Amino acid sequence: MKSLRIALPLLMAAGLFSLQGCQHQSSSQVQPATQQQSYQGVLPCADCNGLQTSLFLNQDGTFVLQETYLATRDGDQVFTSYGQWLRSADKITLTTNSGDKRHFRSEGNGLRMLDRNGEAIRSELNYLLLPVSAALPTALVPLTGLYTYMADAAIFEDCATGKIFPVANTAELEQAYLAARREPGDAVFLTINGFFQVRPSMEAGRVQTVLVPERNGKFRFDRNRSCPKK
C-alpha cells in the first residue's frame, strides 16, 4: 500500500471562510461554532475499488484528510493525513505534516483534484468531492510538537503548522512531562499519536479544536529536541 499512500489525492476548498484571511486566525483555537468545511466522495483508485475520501478544511488553515482504499487485497485500508492549507491565486496548496504538497481548485460548490503540477486532470472519471456535514475523524495521526503543562492545563504547539491546541490531558502525559521538564512552564518536545476533536469552549456559543491523545498509546518526550526552524 506504500504506493497508494504516496499517491493520495488531497483536495481544496471552494469559496471557504472568505479565503482572504482565514489562515491567520488566533492561535488560541477558540472559534465560532462553524469552523470547518467538510467534503466527501469516492475517487478513482488504480489498486482498489475506489478511494473513499473525507476532507476537512479548518478555519485556522489546517486540514485533516481521511482516505479509505476500498476492497484491496488486504481489505479496506484507512490512512489519515494532517497539515496546512494556503490559497495562492485560484488554487489551494495543501502541505502534509510530512512535507508533501498538492494543488486543488473549486468547481461549483465542490472540490476538484488537480495533478501534482496544479493542472487539470484530463479524464472522464470522477475527481470531485461534494460538501457534507460531518465530524472530524478519530483516526490517529502522528504528530510532533512542543508540549507545556501548567495550572492544570496542557497545550501542544504543532511543529508542522505552528498551531497551538489545548490537549485532552492524561495522567501519563502529565507525569512524563513533569519528569522531562527542566523547570515549571518549560515547553518539551513531544512525539505522539492523536486526533483532533471540536469541543465546546468555556466561552458561550464557541468551540475549540482539541488534541486528543491515543488512549493507552505510546508517546515520547525529548527535552533535547525542538521544532525545526522555518
C-alpha positions in Angstrom: 0.0 0.0 0.0 3.1 2.3 0.1 2.4 3.5 -3.5 -1.2 4.3 -2.5 -0.1 6.5 0.3 2.3 8.4 -1.9 -0.5 8.9 -4.5 -3.1 10.2 -2.1 -5.1 13.0 -3.6 -5.5 15.9 -1.3 -8.3 18.4 -2.1 -9.1 22.1 -1.8 -12.0 24.2 -0.6 -14.3 26.4 -2.6 -15.2 29.9 -1.5 -14.3 28.9 2.0 -14.3 31.2 5.0 -13.8 34.3 2.7 -10.4 32.9 1.8 -8.6 36.2 2.1 -7.7 35.9 5.7 -8.8 32.7 7.3 -5.2 31.3 7.5 -4.3 34.0 10.0 -6.6 33.2 12.9 -5.6 33.5 16.6 -3.5 30.6 17.9 -6.0 30.2 20.8 -8.0 27.9 18.5 -11.3 29.2 20.0 -13.6 29.8 17.1 -17.3 30.4 16.3 -19.5 27.3 16.2 -18.9 26.8 12.5 -15.2 26.5 11.9 -14.7 24.0 9.1 -15.9 22.8 5.8 -16.3 19.1 5.1 -16.2 17.3 1.7 -16.6 13.7 0.7 -16.7 11.5 -2.4 -15.3 8.3 -3.9 -12.4 9.0 -6.2 -10.6 6.7 -8.7 -8.2 4.2 -7.4 -5.8 2.1 -9.5 -5.3 -0.7 -7.0 -8.7 -0.8 -5.3 -12.4 -0.5 -5.9 -12.4 3.2 -5.1 -10.9 5.8 -2.8 -13.5 6.9 -0.2 -12.3 10.4 0.7 -13.3 12.8 3.5 -11.6 16.2 3.7 -11.9 18.7 6.5 -10.7 22.2 5.9 -10.4 24.1 9.1 -10.8 27.8 9.6 -7.3 28.1 11.2 -5.6 27.0 8.0 -5.2 23.3 8.9 -6.8 20.2 7.3 -7.5 16.6 8.1 -7.9 14.1 5.3 -9.1 10.5 5.7 -8.9 8.1 2.8 -10.2 4.6 2.7 -8.9 2.3 -0.1 -11.9 0.1 -0.7 -11.6 -3.7 -1.2 -7.8 -4.0 -1.5 -6.2 -7.4 -1.3 -5.8 -6.7 2.4 -9.4 -5.4 2.8 -10.3 -1.7 3.4 -7.2 0.3 4.2 -7.6 3.7 6.1 -5.0 6.4 6.0 -5.3 9.8 7.7 -3.2 12.9 6.9 -2.9 16.3 8.6 -1.3 19.6 7.6 -1.8 23.1 6.5 -3.6 24.7 3.5 -2.9 28.0 1.9 -4.5 29.9 -1.0 -2.5 31.2 -4.0 -4.3 32.9 -6.9 -7.1 30.5 -7.9 -5.6 27.4 -6.3 -5.2 25.9 -2.8 -2.0 24.2 -1.8 -2.2 21.6 0.9 1.0 20.6 2.7 1.0 17.5 4.8 3.0 17.2 8.0 5.5 15.1 6.1 6.0 18.0 3.6 4.1 16.6 0.6 2.3 19.3 -1.4 -0.9 19.0 -3.6 -2.9 21.6 -5.5 -6.7 21.8 -6.0 -9.3 24.1 -7.5 -13.0 24.8 -6.7 -15.8 23.7 -9.1 -19.3 24.8 -8.3 -19.7 24.0 -4.6 -17.3 21.1 -4.7 -13.6 20.5 -4.9 -11.7 19.1 -7.9 -8.4 17.4 -7.6 -5.6 18.7 -9.8 -2.4 16.9 -10.8 0.9 17.4 -9.0 1.7 20.4 -11.2 -1.5 22.1 -10.4 -3.1 21.4 -13.8 -6.5 19.8 -14.6 -6.6 16.0 -14.8 -8.0 15.1 -18.3 -10.2 12.2 -17.5 -13.9 11.2 -17.6 -13.5 9.6 -14.1 -14.8 11.4 -11.0 -12.3 13.6 -9.2 -14.8 15.8 -7.5 -15.7 15.9 -3.8 -19.0 17.4 -2.6 -19.8 19.3 0.6 -21.3 17.4 3.5 -21.9 17.9 7.2 -19.5 15.6 9.1 -17.4 15.5 12.3 -13.6 15.3 12.3 -12.4 11.7 12.0 -11.0 10.0 15.1 -8.3 8.1 13.1 -4.9 8.7 14.7 -2.2 10.8 13.0 1.5 11.0 14.1 2.4 14.4 15.5 5.4 16.2 16.8 5.4 19.4 18.7 6.1 21.3 22.0 4.0 20.3 25.0 3.5 22.5 28.0 1.6 21.8 31.2 0.8 24.5 33.8 -2.0 25.3 36.1 -3.9 22.1 35.3 -4.0 22.8 31.6 -1.9 21.4 28.7 -1.2 22.9 25.3 0.6 21.5 22.2 2.3 23.6 19.6 2.4 21.5 16.4 5.7 21.6 14.5 4.2 21.2 11.1 1.8 24.1 11.2 2.8 26.2 14.2 -0.8 26.0 15.5 -1.4 25.7 19.2 -4.1 23.3 20.6 -5.3 22.6 24.0 -4.8 18.9 25.0 -7.3 16.5 26.4 -4.6 15.6 29.0 -3.9 12.3 30.6 -2.2 11.4 33.8 0.5 9.6 31.9 1.3 12.6 29.8 1.4 14.9 32.8 3.7 12.7 34.8 6.1 12.1 31.9 6.2 15.9 31.2 7.0 16.7 34.9 9.9 14.2 34.7 11.2 15.6 31.4 10.9 19.4 32.0 13.9 21.3 33.4 11.7 23.9 35.2 8.0 24.7 35.5 6.5 26.0 32.3 9.1 24.5 30.0 8.0 23.5 26.5 9.2 20.0 25.9 9.4 18.3 22.5 6.7 15.5 22.2 6.1 12.8 19.7 2.6 11.4 19.9 -0.3 9.8 18.0 -3.6 11.5 18.3 -6.6 13.1 16.6 -8.4 16.4 16.6 -11.9 17.0 18.0 -14.1 20.1 18.1 -15.4 20.6 21.6 -17.3 23.5 23.3 -15.1 26.1 24.8 -15.6 27.9 28.1 -16.9 30.9 26.1 -20.7 30.5 25.4 -21.6 29.7 21.8 -18.0 29.0 20.8 -15.9 25.9 20.2 -12.3 24.9 20.1 -10.2 22.3 18.4 -8.6 19.9 21.0 -5.8 17.4 20.5 -6.9 14.0 21.9 -4.0 11.6 22.6 -4.2 8.0 21.6 -5.7 6.0 24.5 -3.0 4.0 26.2 -0.8 4.9 23.3 3.0 5.4 23.2 4.5 8.8 23.3 8.0 10.2 23.8 9.3 13.4 25.4 12.7 14.7 24.4 13.9 17.8 26.2 17.0 18.0 23.9 14.9 18.5 20.7 12.8 21.3 19.4 10.7 22.1 16.3 12.8 22.8 13.2 13.1 26.5 12.3 11.2 27.5 9.2 
